[in-house]
Amino acid sequence: MAQGFEFAKERYAEWGVDVEAALRRLEGVRVSMHCWQGDDVGGFENPEAGLGGGLAVTGNAPGKARTIDELRADLETAFSLIPGRHRLNLHAIYGDFGPRPVPRDEIGPEHFRSWVEWCRERGLGLDFNATLFSHPLAQDGYTLSHPDPQVRKFWIGHVRRCREIASGFARELQGGSVHNLWIPDGAKDDTVERLPFRERLKESLDAIYDGRLDGLTDAVESKLFGIGSEAFVVGSHEFYLAYAMRKGLVLCLDMGHFHPTESVADKVSALAPFLPGLLFHVSRGVRWDSDHVVTATDEVRLLAREIVRAGLLDRCHLALDYFDASINRVGAWVIGMRSFLRTLLEALLEPLDRLRQAEGFERLALQEEAKALPIGPVWDEYCERQGVPPGGRWTAKVREYEARVLLRRG
């Protein structure tokens, strides 16, 4: 393996690329891994309630986490197979609520104290998301844009508390905390009135973002369509782009929330001059369905390259967002994280100086030739240095954990 790495370093050096510098840069990248892959977006508020609000998970692979302890054991196993030190992304329904149900507009830092301690012990950062789905007050498809002011008041209270909780994470853990807001509001079929819903959403957001909180990065997330909101989504890309620019918020771009022919990578340079930062939910859309396990698709590779080419790694927040219950859930986490990190390494190893100097057909020719550079040995070396299995050796660890733990959960 060492011989292959030294050969790869020499090949990249011929193109003017410092491999060691790229590895040091990648080591500083913190990707936020989503907790909800581990239990099919169930949470611990009311595990028997079922999923709703335009979300659906397919598959019934054995071993789904049923408790906080089981979820943390699965997360720890996944993190042990992923190179680098990263972050955990929590939804509000994953609090340590105990035996008594806690209304969402009454949750507080005490319900996430054990998560803070768990992350601190493992050197993880912690991000947060308000949960505006799978709830009786979201069953008719509207939350912050709801015509009933009492419903809107409930959800405003929930999001305000979530922002305060995330600000507490930022004070106690390194690296600040990102609070991201996505809502399921929309209509399945043609609607007559759209403007009143968007005006109410704007008023609700104004009540939520009425001041900055220490250490907190606020982000808002759009969607093109969803299950139950095929015809109309209140929080569209245009709406949240305008709102984020007006309020100085971070805009979240989920790779599964746009038309299949749209390039999220192309949006990076278009938005960066106008916003304080960008949050990417790295996902994989298949036809019209989003949230598939991340792999090194062309779309993911282009996004990583565009972020690196534009020098925006320090201004971008990177997170995963998908859920697949048709395969081993721990394996799904590891596949997604390792695939995305490898695409970032590929982008960091791109011979940018040489490509920028080339003109005309030569630039395209060099881009094609650079695709044959030996990234494999460099990735394996990075994994070795980070103390995780290189190549596909990690799959045996997941199979062993599956046999020893997951298949015994019933």
C-alpha positions, 0 to 999 in steps of 0.5 A: 500500500505504501508503494502505491501511495508513493507512486500516486504522490509522484503522479500528482506532483507531475501535475503540480499537486501537493498530496500532503497538503490536500490530506491536511485540508481534508482532515479539517473538513467536518461533515454533519452526519444525520441521525435519522438514517438509524431509525427511519426518521422515527425519533423518541417523542412518540415512536408509535406515531408513524412518519408523516408530513410528506416523508416516506421510508421504504424497506424493513431491514432488520436492526432498526434502532429503537432507543437512544442507547441503540441509536448511539451504539449504531452511530458510534459504530458508523463513526468508527469506520469513517475517516476524520472527526465530524459532526452529528445532526439531530432532529428535535424529535430525538430528545431524551424525553423520558417517560412523559411526553413533552410538547414540541413547543416546550422542549428545552436544553435539558432534553438534549443534555445527554446528547451534548455529553455524548458528543463532547466525549467523542469530539463531535460537533452538534447541529440541530433541526426543528421537526415540523412533521409527524405531528397532529398539527401538521396533518393537513399539510401546513405549519408556519403558513397555516391559516389558523393563528394558533397553529402558527403560534405553536410552530413558531414556539417550537422553532424558537425553542429549537434555535435556543437549544442549538445556541446552547450546543454552540456554547458547549461544543466546538465549532458552533451549531447550525440550526436548519429549518424545513417545513412540509407546507404545500398542496397536493393538487392545484390551489387557488391562493398562494400568496396568502400562504407565503405572506403568513410564512414570512410573518412566522419567520420574522417572529422566529428570526427576531434576533441573533443567538450566540454561536448559532448559524441559521439556515432555511431549506427549500424544496421543489415538491414533496409527497402531498405537496406535488402542486404547491410548496410554500417554501420554494427555492425562490421564497427562501432565497429572497428571505435568506438574502433579506435576513442574512441567513444561510441558504440550505440546498438539498441535492434531492430537492430540485428538478433532476435536470438542475445542477446544484453545483452551478448554484454555488457560485451564483449564490455565494456573492450574496449570502453569508454562507451555504448549507448543503444537504448531500443526498441522491435523487433517483428520478423524482425521488430524493434521499437515496444513500449518497454515492460518488455520482457525477452530481456529488463530484461536481458539487465537491469540485465547485466548492473547492474550485471557488475556495468556499470550503470555509464558508460552506456547511456540509451535511448528509440527508437520506434514509434507506431502510432497505439495507443495513442502516449503519452501512448506509451511513458509512457508504454516504460519508466515505463516498462524499469525503472521497469526492472532496479529496478528489476535488482537493487533488484536482490540478487547478493551477495547470487547468487554469493556465490551459486554454481552448481545447487543451483545458478540456483535454487536461480535465479528461486526462486528470480523471485517470490520476490515481486517487485510490492509493491516496484515499487508502492512505488517508483512511490508514492515517485516520485509523479506519479500514481502507478500501472495502475492508470496513464492510466486514466490520459492519457485518460483524456488528450486524450479526452481534447486535442488529439481528438480535434486536428482533 
